[in-house]
Amino acid sequence: LPIYMISRRELISQGIGLMAATAVTRSFVAQSVVGQAKFVASPVDPMQLVNPQFRALLQSIVGPDSPPTEWTTAILPQMREGSKGLAQPLLPAPAVVKRMIPGPKGAPDVPLYITGATAGASKPAVLHIHGGGYIAGSAADSRRDIQELAANHDCVAITVDYRLAPETPFPGSLEDNYTALLWMYTNAAELGIDRSRIAIKGESAGGGHAAALAIAARDRGEVPLCLQVLIYPMLDDRTGSTMPVPPYIGHYIWTAASNRFGWTSLLGKPAGSTQPPAGSVPARVENLAGLPPAWIGVGSVDLFANEDVEYGRRLLQAGVSTELHLVPGGYHGFDLFVPQAPLSVAFTEGWNAALSRAFAART
């Protein structure tokens, strides 16, 4: 099989720091889980469950003797600093414009990056929310992404620079994202947006933010959404805390330990605690009826595989049109690490096709 490569610059620009990739270990013993029995040692080699299309790149950055490293408050500044200035080069067009909009009550202004806006037009629109475990990442690193969205779908594409945890716990980031969405809707004529064709999209923690935003938009009844694109979304704080996972799931890139830190940072209380803040954990929202159609995609060895499949099942049970893509042997961010692999290409084509269908259905 050919080896598909992606540069370190591209990896970090997507919010997946190389340090996080090398922070895994080849141990087959699961980490201890608060309040739950440990998984026993497994004879399954996690690398053998990785699809051959994605395996060579992973093996080149993850050695058998890599020391175990966990995301912590102490190393967070270093992780954030390491991603600065490493965004993908921008395309010549369409132009990306930074704009500051008034923030939620009592909060700072919210930075947005906007492309494809044409006053007086009637284009579909996408609000993009970046990933980073709720604790890292920047909208500036997603400018190339929104350029591609705008070019591929002839749409207005906006990415929002929400406040990060743990400095800003929930609901700060949700309110920033909702402020951006409501601003898009309110200023649709200025931006050239068709209000009936607004979608939201996010990857990893951005997918979790998008799912929470869809729930908030439904509950507040101000902005209708035509689609939520959830790419390996981070949906359930119980994964890796009160709900243990097998040691060969989530073994690479984003681990159970990192998940506990990310969720604890967002919630301001330990991941898996009883009664998290209302609306903070999409998987723990009881009523999913009335949400916009969803496209959910995840790899089968991603830490989020089970929670994403379960969320898709619950959406279907609630009467929400849902498309679910489970990629065999895909680890977290496989499509960014190996974008030219056939399975990655099909994955990307899948969510783009869903966007095209959602936009065409309302023309």
Contacts in CASP RR format, 6 or more apart in sequence:
PFRMAT RR
TARGET T0000
AUTHOR 0000-0000-0000
METHOD contacts of the structure
MODEL  1
LPIYMISRRELISQGIGLMAATAVTRSFVAQSVVGQAKFVASPVDPMQLV
NPQFRALLQSIVGPDSPPTEWTTAILPQMREGSKGLAQPLLPAPAVVKRM
IPGPKGAPDVPLYITGATAGASKPAVLHIHGGGYIAGSAADSRRDIQELA
ANHDCVAITVDYRLAPETPFPGSLEDNYTALLWMYTNAAELGIDRSRIAI
KGESAGGGHAAALAIAARDRGEVPLCLQVLIYPMLDDRTGSTMPVPPYIG
HYIWTAASNRFGWTSLLGKPAGSTQPPAGSVPARVENLAGLPPAWIGVGS
VDLFANEDVEYGRRLLQAGVSTELHLVPGGYHGFDLFVPQAPLSVAFTEG
WNAALSRAFAART
1 52 0 8 1.000
1 53 0 8 1.000
1 56 0 8 1.000
3 56 0 8 1.000
3 57 0 8 1.000
4 53 0 8 1.000
4 56 0 8 1.000
4 57 0 8 1.000
4 338 0 8 1.000
4 339 0 8 1.000
4 340 0 8 1.000
4 341 0 8 1.000
4 344 0 8 1.000
5 57 0 8 1.000
5 338 0 8 1.000
6 57 0 8 1.000
6 336 0 8 1.000
6 337 0 8 1.000
6 338 0 8 1.000
6 339 0 8 1.000
8 18 0 8 1.000
8 86 0 8 1.000
9 86 0 8 1.000
9 88 0 8 1.000
10 88 0 8 1.000
10 336 0 8 1.000
11 17 0 8 1.000
11 18 0 8 1.000
11 21 0 8 1.000
11 336 0 8 1.000
11 337 0 8 1.000
12 18 0 8 1.000
12 82 0 8 1.000
12 83 0 8 1.000
12 86 0 8 1.000
13 83 0 8 1.000
13 86 0 8 1.000
13 87 0 8 1.000
13 88 0 8 1.000
13 141 0 8 1.000
13 144 0 8 1.000
14 141 0 8 1.000
14 203 0 8 1.000
14 333 0 8 1.000
14 336 0 8 1.000
15 83 0 8 1.000
15 130 0 8 1.000
15 131 0 8 1.000
15 132 0 8 1.000
15 136 0 8 1.000
15 137 0 8 1.000
15 141 0 8 1.000
15 204 0 8 1.000
16 132 0 8 1.000
16 253 0 8 1.000
16 332 0 8 1.000
16 333 0 8 1.000
16 336 0 8 1.000
16 337 0 8 1.000
17 79 0 8 1.000
17 82 0 8 1.000
17 83 0 8 1.000
18 61 0 8 1.000
19 69 0 8 1.000
19 78 0 8 1.000
19 79 0 8 1.000
19 82 0 8 1.000
20 71 0 8 1.000
20 79 0 8 1.000
20 253 0 8 1.000
20 254 0 8 1.000
20 258 0 8 1.000
21 58 0 8 1.000
21 61 0 8 1.000
21 62 0 8 1.000
21 252 0 8 1.000
21 253 0 8 1.000
22 61 0 8 1.000
22 62 0 8 1.000
22 63 0 8 1.000
22 66 0 8 1.000
22 69 0 8 1.000
23 66 0 8 1.000
23 68 0 8 1.000
23 69 0 8 1.000
23 70 0 8 1.000
23 71 0 8 1.000
23 255 0 8 1.000
23 258 0 8 1.000
24 62 0 8 1.000
24 66 0 8 1.000
24 68 0 8 1.000
24 251 0 8 1.000
24 252 0 8 1.000
24 253 0 8 1.000
24 255 0 8 1.000
25 66 0 8 1.000
25 67 0 8 1.000
25 68 0 8 1.000
26 46 0 8 1.000
26 47 0 8 1.000
26 62 0 8 1.000
26 63 0 8 1.000
26 64 0 8 1.000
26 65 0 8 1.000
26 66 0 8 1.000
27 68 0 8 1.000
27 247 0 8 1.000
28 41 0 8 1.000
28 42 0 8 1.000
28 43 0 8 1.000
28 44 0 8 1.000
28 45 0 8 1.000
28 46 0 8 1.000
28 247 0 8 1.000
28 248 0 8 1.000
29 38 0 8 1.000
29 39 0 8 1.000
29 40 0 8 1.000
29 41 0 8 1.000
29 42 0 8 1.000
29 247 0 8 1.000
30 38 0 8 1.000
30 39 0 8 1.000
30 40 0 8 1.000
30 42 0 8 1.000
30 244 0 8 1.000
30 245 0 8 1.000
30 246 0 8 1.000
30 247 0 8 1.000
30 256 0 8 1.000
31 38 0 8 1.000
31 255 0 8 1.000
31 256 0 8 1.000
31 257 0 8 1.000
32 38 0 8 1.000
33 240 0 8 1.000
33 241 0 8 1.000
33 242 0 8 1.000
33 244 0 8 1.000
33 256 0 8 1.000
34 241 0 8 1.000
34 242 0 8 1.000
34 270 0 8 1.000
34 272 0 8 1.000
35 242 0 8 1.000
36 242 0 8 1.000
36 243 0 8 1.000
36 244 0 8 1.000
37 244 0 8 1.000
38 244 0 8 1.000
39 244 0 8 1.000
39 245 0 8 1.000
39 246 0 8 1.000
39 247 0 8 1.000
41 247 0 8 1.000
42 246 0 8 1.000
42 247 0 8 1.000
42 248 0 8 1.000
44 246 0 8 1.000
44 247 0 8 1.000
44 248 0 8 1.000
45 248 0 8 1.000
46 247 0 8 1.000
46 248 0 8 1.000
46 250 0 8 1.000
46 251 0 8 1.000
46 252 0 8 1.000
46 301 0 8 1.000
47 55 0 8 1.000
47 58 0 8 1.000
47 59 0 8 1.000
49 248 0 8 1.000
49 300 0 8 1.000
49 301 0 8 1.000
49 329 0 8 1.000
50 58 0 8 1.000
50 252 0 8 1.000
50 301 0 8 1.000
50 329 0 8 1.000
50 330 0 8 1.000
50 331 0 8 1.000
51 327 0 8 1.000
51 328 0 8 1.000
51 329 0 8 1.000
51 330 0 8 1.000
51 334 0 8 1.000
51 343 0 8 1.000
53 338 0 8 1.000
53 341 0 8 1.000
53 342 0 8 1.000
53 343 0 8 1.000
53 344 0 8 1.000
54 329 0 8 1.000
54 330 0 8 1.000
54 331 0 8 1.000
54 334 0 8 1.000
54 337 0 8 1.000
54 338 0 8 1.000
54 341 0 8 1.000
54 343 0 8 1.000
54 344 0 8 1.000
57 337 0 8 1.000
57 338 0 8 1.000
58 252 0 8 1.000
58 331 0 8 1.000
58 337 0 8 1.000
62 252 0 8 1.000
69 75 0 8 1.000
70 255 0 8 1.000
70 257 0 8 1.000
70 258 0 8 1.000
70 261 0 8 1.000
71 79 0 8 1.000
71 135 0 8 1.000
71 257 0 8 1.000
71 258 0 8 1.000
71 261 0 8 1.000
71 262 0 8 1.000
72 261 0 8 1.000
73 166 0 8 1.000
76 135 0 8 1.000
76 136 0 8 1.000
79 136 0 8 1.000
80 136 0 8 1.000
80 137 0 8 1.000
83 136 0 8 1.000
83 137 0 8 1.000
83 138 0 8 1.000
83 141 0 8 1.000
84 138 0 8 1.000
86 141 0 8 1.000
87 140 0 8 1.000
87 141 0 8 1.000
87 142 0 8 1.000
87 143 0 8 1.000
87 144 0 8 1.000
88 141 0 8 1.000
88 144 0 8 1.000
89 144 0 8 1.000
90 96 0 8 1.000
90 143 0 8 1.000
90 144 0 8 1.000
90 147 0 8 1.000
91 144 0 8 1.000
91 147 0 8 1.000
91 148 0 8 1.000
91 151 0 8 1.000
93 147 0 8 1.000
93 151 0 8 1.000
94 115 0 8 1.000
94 116 0 8 1.000
94 147 0 8 1.000
94 150 0 8 1.000
94 151 0 8 1.000
95 115 0 8 1.000
95 116 0 8 1.000
96 113 0 8 1.000
96 114 0 8 1.000
96 115 0 8 1.000
96 143 0 8 1.000
96 146 0 8 1.000
96 147 0 8 1.000
97 113 0 8 1.000
97 114 0 8 1.000
97 115 0 8 1.000
97 117 0 8 1.000
98 111 0 8 1.000
98 112 0 8 1.000
98 113 0 8 1.000
98 114 0 8 1.000
99 111 0 8 1.000
99 112 0 8 1.000
99 113 0 8 1.000
99 114 0 8 1.000
100 109 0 8 1.000
100 110 0 8 1.000
100 111 0 8 1.000
100 112 0 8 1.000
101 109 0 8 1.000
101 110 0 8 1.000
101 112 0 8 1.000
101 179 0 8 1.000
101 180 0 8 1.000
101 183 0 8 1.000
102 109 0 8 1.000
102 110 0 8 1.000
102 179 0 8 1.000
103 109 0 8 1.000
103 110 0 8 1.000
103 175 0 8 1.000
103 176 0 8 1.000
103 179 0 8 1.000
104 110 0 8 1.000
104 172 0 8 1.000
104 175 0 8 1.000
104 176 0 8 1.000
104 178 0 8 1.000
104 179 0 8 1.000
107 163 0 8 1.000
107 172 0 8 1.000
107 175 0 8 1.000
107 176 0 8 1.000
108 163 0 8 1.000
110 160 0 8 1.000
110 161 0 8 1.000
110 162 0 8 1.000
110 176 0 8 1.000
110 179 0 8 1.000
110 180 0 8 1.000
111 139 0 8 1.000
111 160 0 8 1.000
111 161 0 8 1.000
112 139 0 8 1.000
112 158 0 8 1.000
112 159 0 8 1.000
112 160 0 8 1.000
112 161 0 8 1.000
112 180 0 8 1.000
112 183 0 8 1.000
113 139 0 8 1.000
113 140 0 8 1.000
113 142 0 8 1.000
113 143 0 8 1.000
113 146 0 8 1.000
113 158 0 8 1.000
113 159 0 8 1.000
113 161 0 8 1.000
114 146 0 8 1.000
114 156 0 8 1.000
114 157 0 8 1.000
114 158 0 8 1.000
114 191 0 8 1.000
115 143 0 8 1.000
115 146 0 8 1.000
115 147 0 8 1.000
115 150 0 8 1.000
115 156 0 8 1.000
115 157 0 8 1.000
115 158 0 8 1.000
116 123 0 8 1.000
116 150 0 8 1.000
116 155 0 8 1.000
116 156 0 8 1.000
116 157 0 8 1.000
117 156 0 8 1.000
117 190 0 8 1.000
117 191 0 8 1.000
117 192 0 8 1.000
117 193 0 8 1.000
118 156 0 8 1.000
118 191 0 8 1.000
118 192 0 8 1.000
119 189 0 8 1.000
119 190 0 8 1.000
119 191 0 8 1.000
119 192 0 8 1.000
120 189 0 8 1.000
120 190 0 8 1.000
120 192 0 8 1.000
121 192 0 8 1.000
122 192 0 8 1.000
122 193 0 8 1.000
122 194 0 8 1.000
123 154 0 8 1.000
123 155 0 8 1.000
123 156 0 8 1.000
123 192 0 8 1.000
123 193 0 8 1.000
123 194 0 8 1.000
123 197 0 8 1.000
124 153 0 8 1.000
124 154 0 8 1.000
124 155 0 8 1.000
124 156 0 8 1.000
124 193 0 8 1.000
124 194 0 8 1.000
124 197 0 8 1.000
124 198 0 8 1.000
124 199 0 8 1.000
124 226 0 8 1.000
124 355 0 8 1.000
124 358 0 8 1.000
124 359 0 8 1.000
124 362 0 8 1.000
125 155 0 8 1.000
125 156 0 8 1.000
125 157 0 8 1.000
125 158 0 8 1.000
125 184 0 8 1.000
125 188 0 8 1.000
125 191 0 8 1.000
125 193 0 8 1.000
125 194 0 8 1.000
125 197 0 8 1.000
125 198 0 8 1.000
125 199 0 8 1.000
126 146 0 8 1.000
126 149 0 8 1.000
126 153 0 8 1.000
126 155 0 8 1.000
126 156 0 8 1.000
126 157 0 8 1.000
126 158 0 8 1.000
126 198 0 8 1.000
126 199 0 8 1.000
126 200 0 8 1.000
126 201 0 8 1.000
126 355 0 8 1.000
127 158 0 8 1.000
127 159 0 8 1.000
127 160 0 8 1.000
127 177 0 8 1.000
127 180 0 8 1.000
127 181 0 8 1.000
127 184 0 8 1.000
127 198 0 8 1.000
127 199 0 8 1.000
127 200 0 8 1.000
127 201 0 8 1.000
127 213 0 8 1.000
128 142 0 8 1.000
128 145 0 8 1.000
128 146 0 8 1.000
128 149 0 8 1.000
128 157 0 8 1.000
128 158 0 8 1.000
128 159 0 8 1.000
128 160 0 8 1.000
128 200 0 8 1.000
128 201 0 8 1.000
128 202 0 8 1.000
129 159 0 8 1.000
129 160 0 8 1.000
129 162 0 8 1.000
129 177 0 8 1.000
129 200 0 8 1.000
129 201 0 8 1.000
129 202 0 8 1.000
129 206 0 8 1.000
129 207 0 8 1.000
129 209 0 8 1.000
129 210 0 8 1.000
129 213 0 8 1.000
130 137 0 8 1.000
130 138 0 8 1.000
130 139 0 8 1.000
130 141 0 8 1.000
130 142 0 8 1.000
130 159 0 8 1.000
130 202 0 8 1.000
130 203 0 8 1.000
130 205 0 8 1.000
130 206 0 8 1.000
131 137 0 8 1.000
131 202 0 8 1.000
131 203 0 8 1.000
131 204 0 8 1.000
131 205 0 8 1.000
131 206 0 8 1.000
131 207 0 8 1.000
131 209 0 8 1.000
132 204 0 8 1.000
132 205 0 8 1.000
132 206 0 8 1.000
133 204 0 8 1.000
133 205 0 8 1.000
133 234 0 8 1.000
133 254 0 8 1.000
133 258 0 8 1.000
133 262 0 8 1.000
134 164 0 8 1.000
134 165 0 8 1.000
134 173 0 8 1.000
134 205 0 8 1.000
134 209 0 8 1.000
134 234 0 8 1.000
134 262 0 8 1.000
134 263 0 8 1.000
134 265 0 8 1.000
134 266 0 8 1.000
135 164 0 8 1.000
135 165 0 8 1.000
135 166 0 8 1.000
135 205 0 8 1.000
135 261 0 8 1.000
135 262 0 8 1.000
135 265 0 8 1.000
135 266 0 8 1.000
136 164 0 8 1.000
137 164 0 8 1.000
138 161 0 8 1.000
139 159 0 8 1.000
139 160 0 8 1.000
139 161 0 8 1.000
139 162 0 8 1.000
140 161 0 8 1.000
142 159 0 8 1.000
143 159 0 8 1.000
145 157 0 8 1.000
145 159 0 8 1.000
146 157 0 8 1.000
146 158 0 8 1.000
146 159 0 8 1.000
147 157 0 8 1.000
149 155 0 8 1.000
149 157 0 8 1.000
149 201 0 8 1.000
150 156 0 8 1.000
150 157 0 8 1.000
152 352 0 8 1.000
153 352 0 8 1.000
153 355 0 8 1.000
153 356 0 8 1.000
153 359 0 8 1.000
155 359 0 8 1.000
156 184 0 8 1.000
156 191 0 8 1.000
156 192 0 8 1.000
156 193 0 8 1.000
158 180 0 8 1.000
158 184 0 8 1.000
160 176 0 8 1.000
160 177 0 8 1.000
160 180 0 8 1.000
161 176 0 8 1.000
162 172 0 8 1.000
162 173 0 8 1.000
162 176 0 8 1.000
162 177 0 8 1.000
162 180 0 8 1.000
162 209 0 8 1.000
163 172 0 8 1.000
163 173 0 8 1.000
163 176 0 8 1.000
164 173 0 8 1.000
165 173 0 8 1.000
165 262 0 8 1.000
165 265 0 8 1.000
165 266 0 8 1.000
165 268 0 8 1.000
166 264 0 8 1.000
166 265 0 8 1.000
166 266 0 8 1.000
166 268 0 8 1.000
169 265 0 8 1.000
169 266 0 8 1.000
169 267 0 8 1.000
169 268 0 8 1.000
170 266 0 8 1.000
170 267 0 8 1.000
170 268 0 8 1.000
170 277 0 8 1.000
170 280 0 8 1.000
171 277 0 8 1.000
171 279 0 8 1.000
171 280 0 8 1.000
173 209 0 8 1.000
173 266 0 8 1.000
174 209 0 8 1.000
174 212 0 8 1.000
174 213 0 8 1.000
174 216 0 8 1.000
174 279 0 8 1.000
174 280 0 8 1.000
177 209 0 8 1.000
177 212 0 8 1.000
177 213 0 8 1.000
178 213 0 8 1.000
178 216 0 8 1.000
178 217 0 8 1.000
178 220 0 8 1.000
181 198 0 8 1.000
181 200 0 8 1.000
181 213 0 8 1.000
181 217 0 8 1.000
181 223 0 8 1.000
182 222 0 8 1.000
182 223 0 8 1.000
184 191 0 8 1.000
184 193 0 8 1.000
184 198 0 8 1.000
184 223 0 8 1.000
185 193 0 8 1.000
185 195 0 8 1.000
185 198 0 8 1.000
185 222 0 8 1.000
185 223 0 8 1.000
187 193 0 8 1.000
188 194 0 8 1.000
188 195 0 8 1.000
194 362 0 8 1.000
195 224 0 8 1.000
196 224 0 8 1.000
196 226 0 8 1.000
196 362 0 8 1.000
197 226 0 8 1.000
197 358 0 8 1.000
197 359 0 8 1.000
197 362 0 8 1.000
197 363 0 8 1.000
198 223 0 8 1.000
198 224 0 8 1.000
198 225 0 8 1.000
198 226 0 8 1.000
199 225 0 8 1.000
199 226 0 8 1.000
199 227 0 8 1.000
199 228 0 8 1.000
199 229 0 8 1.000
199 292 0 8 1.000
199 355 0 8 1.000
199 358 0 8 1.000
199 359 0 8 1.000
200 210 0 8 1.000
200 213 0 8 1.000
200 214 0 8 1.000
200 225 0 8 1.000
200 227 0 8 1.000
200 228 0 8 1.000
200 229 0 8 1.000
201 207 0 8 1.000
201 210 0 8 1.000
201 228 0 8 1.000
201 229 0 8 1.000
201 231 0 8 1.000
201 351 0 8 1.000
201 355 0 8 1.000
202 208 0 8 1.000
202 209 0 8 1.000
202 210 0 8 1.000
202 229 0 8 1.000
202 230 0 8 1.000
202 231 0 8 1.000
202 233 0 8 1.000
203 231 0 8 1.000
203 232 0 8 1.000
203 233 0 8 1.000
203 333 0 8 1.000
204 231 0 8 1.000
204 232 0 8 1.000
204 233 0 8 1.000
204 234 0 8 1.000
204 254 0 8 1.000
204 304 0 8 1.000
204 332 0 8 1.000
204 333 0 8 1.000
205 234 0 8 1.000
205 262 0 8 1.000
206 233 0 8 1.000
206 234 0 8 1.000
207 230 0 8 1.000
207 231 0 8 1.000
207 232 0 8 1.000
207 233 0 8 1.000
207 234 0 8 1.000
207 235 0 8 1.000
208 230 0 8 1.000
208 233 0 8 1.000
208 234 0 8 1.000
208 235 0 8 1.000
208 282 0 8 1.000
210 228 0 8 1.000
210 229 0 8 1.000
210 230 0 8 1.000
210 233 0 8 1.000
211 228 0 8 1.000
211 230 0 8 1.000
211 233 0 8 1.000
211 235 0 8 1.000
211 282 0 8 1.000
211 311 0 8 1.000
212 279 0 8 1.000
212 280 0 8 1.000
212 281 0 8 1.000
212 282 0 8 1.000
214 225 0 8 1.000
214 228 0 8 1.000
214 291 0 8 1.000
214 292 0 8 1.000
214 294 0 8 1.000
215 279 0 8 1.000
215 282 0 8 1.000
215 285 0 8 1.000
215 288 0 8 1.000
215 291 0 8 1.000
216 279 0 8 1.000
217 223 0 8 1.000
217 224 0 8 1.000
217 225 0 8 1.000
217 292 0 8 1.000
218 290 0 8 1.000
218 291 0 8 1.000
218 292 0 8 1.000
224 292 0 8 1.000
225 292 0 8 1.000
226 292 0 8 1.000
226 293 0 8 1.000
226 358 0 8 1.000
226 359 0 8 1.000
226 361 0 8 1.000
226 362 0 8 1.000
227 292 0 8 1.000
227 293 0 8 1.000
227 294 0 8 1.000
227 295 0 8 1.000
227 354 0 8 1.000
227 355 0 8 1.000
227 358 0 8 1.000
228 291 0 8 1.000
228 292 0 8 1.000
228 293 0 8 1.000
228 294 0 8 1.000
228 295 0 8 1.000
229 294 0 8 1.000
229 295 0 8 1.000
229 351 0 8 1.000
229 354 0 8 1.000
229 355 0 8 1.000
230 294 0 8 1.000
230 295 0 8 1.000
230 296 0 8 1.000
230 297 0 8 1.000
230 308 0 8 1.000
231 297 0 8 1.000
231 298 0 8 1.000
231 335 0 8 1.000
231 351 0 8 1.000
232 297 0 8 1.000
232 298 0 8 1.000
232 299 0 8 1.000
232 302 0 8 1.000
232 304 0 8 1.000
232 308 0 8 1.000
232 332 0 8 1.000
232 333 0 8 1.000
233 282 0 8 1.000
233 296 0 8 1.000
233 298 0 8 1.000
233 304 0 8 1.000
233 308 0 8 1.000
233 311 0 8 1.000
234 259 0 8 1.000
234 263 0 8 1.000
234 304 0 8 1.000
235 281 0 8 1.000
235 282 0 8 1.000
235 283 0 8 1.000
235 304 0 8 1.000
235 307 0 8 1.000
235 308 0 8 1.000
235 311 0 8 1.000
236 243 0 8 1.000
236 281 0 8 1.000
236 282 0 8 1.000
236 283 0 8 1.000
236 284 0 8 1.000
236 304 0 8 1.000
236 307 0 8 1.000
236 310 0 8 1.000
236 311 0 8 1.000
237 259 0 8 1.000
237 263 0 8 1.000
237 267 0 8 1.000
237 271 0 8 1.000
237 272 0 8 1.000
237 273 0 8 1.000
237 276 0 8 1.000
237 281 0 8 1.000
237 284 0 8 1.000
238 271 0 8 1.000
238 272 0 8 1.000
238 283 0 8 1.000
238 284 0 8 1.000
239 245 0 8 1.000
239 256 0 8 1.000
239 259 0 8 1.000
239 303 0 8 1.000
239 304 0 8 1.000
239 306 0 8 1.000
239 307 0 8 1.000
240 256 0 8 1.000
240 259 0 8 1.000
240 260 0 8 1.000
240 271 0 8 1.000
240 303 0 8 1.000
241 256 0 8 1.000
241 259 0 8 1.000
241 260 0 8 1.000
241 263 0 8 1.000
241 270 0 8 1.000
241 271 0 8 1.000
241 272 0 8 1.000
242 272 0 8 1.000
244 256 0 8 1.000
245 256 0 8 1.000
245 303 0 8 1.000
245 306 0 8 1.000
248 301 0 8 1.000
249 301 0 8 1.000
249 302 0 8 1.000
249 303 0 8 1.000
249 305 0 8 1.000
249 306 0 8 1.000
250 256 0 8 1.000
250 301 0 8 1.000
250 302 0 8 1.000
250 303 0 8 1.000
250 331 0 8 1.000
250 332 0 8 1.000
251 301 0 8 1.000
251 331 0 8 1.000
252 301 0 8 1.000
252 331 0 8 1.000
252 332 0 8 1.000
253 331 0 8 1.000
253 332 0 8 1.000
253 333 0 8 1.000
254 302 0 8 1.000
254 303 0 8 1.000
254 304 0 8 1.000
254 332 0 8 1.000
255 303 0 8 1.000
256 303 0 8 1.000
259 271 0 8 1.000
259 303 0 8 1.000
260 270 0 8 1.000
260 271 0 8 1.000
262 271 0 8 1.000
263 271 0 8 1.000
263 272 0 8 1.000
263 281 0 8 1.000
264 270 0 8 1.000
264 271 0 8 1.000
266 280 0 8 1.000
267 273 0 8 1.000
267 276 0 8 1.000
267 277 0 8 1.000
267 280 0 8 1.000
267 281 0 8 1.000
269 276 0 8 1.000
276 284 0 8 1.000
279 285 0 8 1.000
282 311 0 8 1.000
283 307 0 8 1.000
283 310 0 8 1.000
283 311 0 8 1.000
287 318 0 8 1.000
288 314 0 8 1.000
288 315 0 8 1.000
288 317 0 8 1.000
288 318 0 8 1.000
288 320 0 8 1.000
289 318 0 8 1.000
289 319 0 8 1.000
289 320 0 8 1.000
290 318 0 8 1.000
290 319 0 8 1.000
290 320 0 8 1.000
291 315 0 8 1.000
291 318 0 8 1.000
291 320 0 8 1.000
292 320 0 8 1.000
293 320 0 8 1.000
293 321 0 8 1.000
293 322 0 8 1.000
293 323 0 8 1.000
293 358 0 8 1.000
294 312 0 8 1.000
294 315 0 8 1.000
294 320 0 8 1.000
294 321 0 8 1.000
294 322 0 8 1.000
294 323 0 8 1.000
295 322 0 8 1.000
295 323 0 8 1.000
295 325 0 8 1.000
295 350 0 8 1.000
295 351 0 8 1.000
295 354 0 8 1.000
295 355 0 8 1.000
296 308 0 8 1.000
296 311 0 8 1.000
296 312 0 8 1.000
296 322 0 8 1.000
296 323 0 8 1.000
296 324 0 8 1.000
296 325 0 8 1.000
297 308 0 8 1.000
297 324 0 8 1.000
297 325 0 8 1.000
297 326 0 8 1.000
297 327 0 8 1.000
297 347 0 8 1.000
297 351 0 8 1.000
298 304 0 8 1.000
298 305 0 8 1.000
298 308 0 8 1.000
298 309 0 8 1.000
298 325 0 8 1.000
298 326 0 8 1.000
298 327 0 8 1.000
299 305 0 8 1.000
299 326 0 8 1.000
299 327 0 8 1.000
299 328 0 8 1.000
299 329 0 8 1.000
299 330 0 8 1.000
299 331 0 8 1.000
299 332 0 8 1.000
299 334 0 8 1.000
300 326 0 8 1.000
300 327 0 8 1.000
300 328 0 8 1.000
300 329 0 8 1.000
300 330 0 8 1.000
301 329 0 8 1.000
301 330 0 8 1.000
301 331 0 8 1.000
302 308 0 8 1.000
302 330 0 8 1.000
302 331 0 8 1.000
302 332 0 8 1.000
302 333 0 8 1.000
302 334 0 8 1.000
303 332 0 8 1.000
304 332 0 8 1.000
305 326 0 8 1.000
308 324 0 8 1.000
309 324 0 8 1.000
309 326 0 8 1.000
312 322 0 8 1.000
312 324 0 8 1.000
315 322 0 8 1.000
316 322 0 8 1.000
323 354 0 8 1.000
325 347 0 8 1.000
325 350 0 8 1.000
325 351 0 8 1.000
327 334 0 8 1.000
327 343 0 8 1.000
327 347 0 8 1.000
328 343 0 8 1.000
330 343 0 8 1.000
331 337 0 8 1.000
334 341 0 8 1.000
334 343 0 8 1.000
334 344 0 8 1.000
335 344 0 8 1.000
335 347 0 8 1.000
335 348 0 8 1.000
338 344 0 8 1.000
339 345 0 8 1.000
339 348 0 8 1.000
END
